[in-house]
Amino acid sequence: MNSLLRKKHLAILLSQIEPIPHPKLKWESYTLDAESAANIVYTAAWIYNDIRGKKVIDLGCGSGILAIAASLFGAEWVVGVDIDKDSIMVAIKNANKLNVNVDFIVGDINCICGQFDTTLMNPPFGSWHRGADIKFLRKALEISNVIYSLHKGSHSVREFLERNIPRLGGTITDIQSMEIIITRTYSFHRKRHYTVKVDLYRIIRTKDKNLNK
């Protein structure tokens, strides 16, 4: 896809993506909406030049929407990993539908090694498993130079991440407030759509930090 791809066009393309077929509450699975995914990758690609020609990984890729968007924006190599086999199967289908090349892996994020330029991720918020978000941040900082990570938009969460990300070896360079749309996913959901306030964090790895602490 050429470099003139615009956010609106990207959102239209991503709207073709099929959702996760069997979301698992234990993994806080849900399908990120097309406009939010387009906004995240557009920010990474156009404002910070962290996508085009880069090696990109999507941790907890779900339907593959962020990985596919990165490929559409000209990433050199894109990998998506998710512990849920059902999610990976639909992600492969989605990538084929949009004619992009993404390497998808079924597995826990700890199976990933090597180095990437950029991590894109919509990690579990830790609502059901405390510390799940930190696990994803720790891995992202281990394997990549720049991270774009979506987290619950609240003052307490922002304070927590501002305190803990430097301890993990990262520096927050930008926080962008967003609203994502979650469709009815679980049995306790009563409405067809929910609007959720989130923050998109851009984090860079601090080279002299000991990430094993």
N, C-alpha and C positions, 0 to 999 in steps of 0.2 A: 504494500500500500504506500502511495507516495506521501511525502512529507507535508503536503497541503491538506491532509485530512483534518477536518474541523470537529470540534466537540459534538455539535449537533448531529453531524453525519455519523460519527462514531457511536453515539447513543442509538441511532436508528439501526445500525448494524448489530449492535449488542442486544437490541430488543428481540432479535431472532433466537437468542440463546434459550435452550430449554432449561427449566429449573432442576435442582436436585430432586430426584424422584422419591426418595425415602429419607427425609431429613431425620437426623438422630439428635434427640435432646441432650444426650450425654456429651455430645461434641458441640452443642449450641449451633447446629447447622441451620442455615437459611440461605436463600439465594439473594445475592446483592442485586439491586435494581440497576437497569441499564444506564440511567442518567448519572447515578452516583459513581458507578464504575468508570464511565466516560470522564467524569470530573476528576477522579483520582489520577487516571493515567494521563489525561490532558495536562494536569498540573505537573506531573513528573516529566512529561515529554517536552512541553512548550515553555514552561516557566524555568525549569531547572536543567533541561537537557540530560535527563537521567535514563532515557529509554532508547532512543535511536542509536543503533550500532553497539548497544550494550548487551551484556549477559544478564538476563533477568530471571528471577525465580519468584513464584507465587506459592507461599507457604499456606497450607490449608485451602487449596484452590477451589474446592466445591465444584460448581458448574464450569469452572475454568474461565470465568468472565474477565478477570484481571489479566490472566496470562494471555488470553486471546487478544484483548485490547492492546497489550504490549507488543504482540506480534504484528498487529495491524499498524502500529505506530513505528515499525521498522527496527525492533530489537534484533540484534544479531542472533541470539539464541535464547529460547524461553523454556523454562522447566516449570511444571506444576506438580505439586505433591499433595496428596490427601490420604488420610487413614481409611476413608470410606470407599470401598470398591465401587459401590453404586454411583457415587459422585464422579469418580474417574471415568467410568464408562460413559456417562452422559457428557462429561467434559471432552472426551475424544470425539464423540458425535458432534458436539458443538463446534469444535475446531475444524472438523471435516466440512461441516456445513458452510463455514465462513472461509474455507480454503486457506487456512494458516497452518504453519508447522510449529507444534508445541510438543515437547516430550513430557508425557504424563507418567507419574510414578504412584503406585499404591504403597503407602507406608506412613509410619509415624515420621514427623519432621526430623527426628534425631537420626534417621537413616541417611540424611543428606550430608555430604562432605564436599570439599572443594571450595572455590571462591567465585562469587558473582559480583557484578557491579551494583546491581539494584535488587532489593527485595520489595515486592508488593504483597500486602497481606491484610486480610480482614479476620483477625484472630478471634478466638472465643473471648468474650468480655470477662470471663471468670465468674459469671453469675451463678453457675452450677458447680464449677470446679475451681475453687480458689487457687490463684497462681497460674492458671492456664495462659493468661495473657503474657505474664512474665516469661514463661517457658518459650513462647514464640519470639518474644523480643530478644531473649538471650541467644537463641539459635540464629536469628536474623543478623545480629551483631557479630556472631562468630563467622558467618559465611559471606557477608556482603559489606560494601562500603557505605551504601545509602539505603535507608529503609523508609517506606511509606506504609504507615500502619494506622488502622482505623480503631478507635476506642470510644467507649461511652462518653458522651458529652456532659460532664458534670464537674463541678469545682473540686470535689474530693478526689475524683479520678485524675484530674489534671495535676493536683498537688502530689498525689502518689507517684505518677509517672515522672514528673519533674524532679522528684526526689530520688527515684530508683533508676531511671535510665542512665544517669552519669555513673552510678555504681556498677552498671552492667557494661560500661565502656562506650557509652554513646553521648552525643550532644544533640539536643533538640534545636533545629534551626528554624522551624516554622510550625505553627498550629493553625489549621484551617477548620472553622466550624461548618458543619454540614447537616443536612437532614436526609436520612435514607428512608425508603419505603419498604416495609416488610409486609408481604402478603400473608394471609392466614396460613400458618405452617403447622401448628400443633393443636391438639384437641382443646386446650384451654384458651386458645385464641377465639374471640367472639366476633371480631370485626373482620371485614375482608382485607383491609389495609391498615397498617399502623405507621405513623410517622415517628421516627426515633432520632433524637438529637445526638450527633456524634462529633468527634474531632478527628481530623486527619493530621497525623504527626509526620513530619519529615525529620529523620534522625540520621546523623552521620557518625560513622565509627571513629572513635578517638584512638589514634594509632598506638599511643603509649600506655593504654590501659591493659591490665591483666584481666582478660575476660573469664578466666577460670576461678576468680575469687567468688 
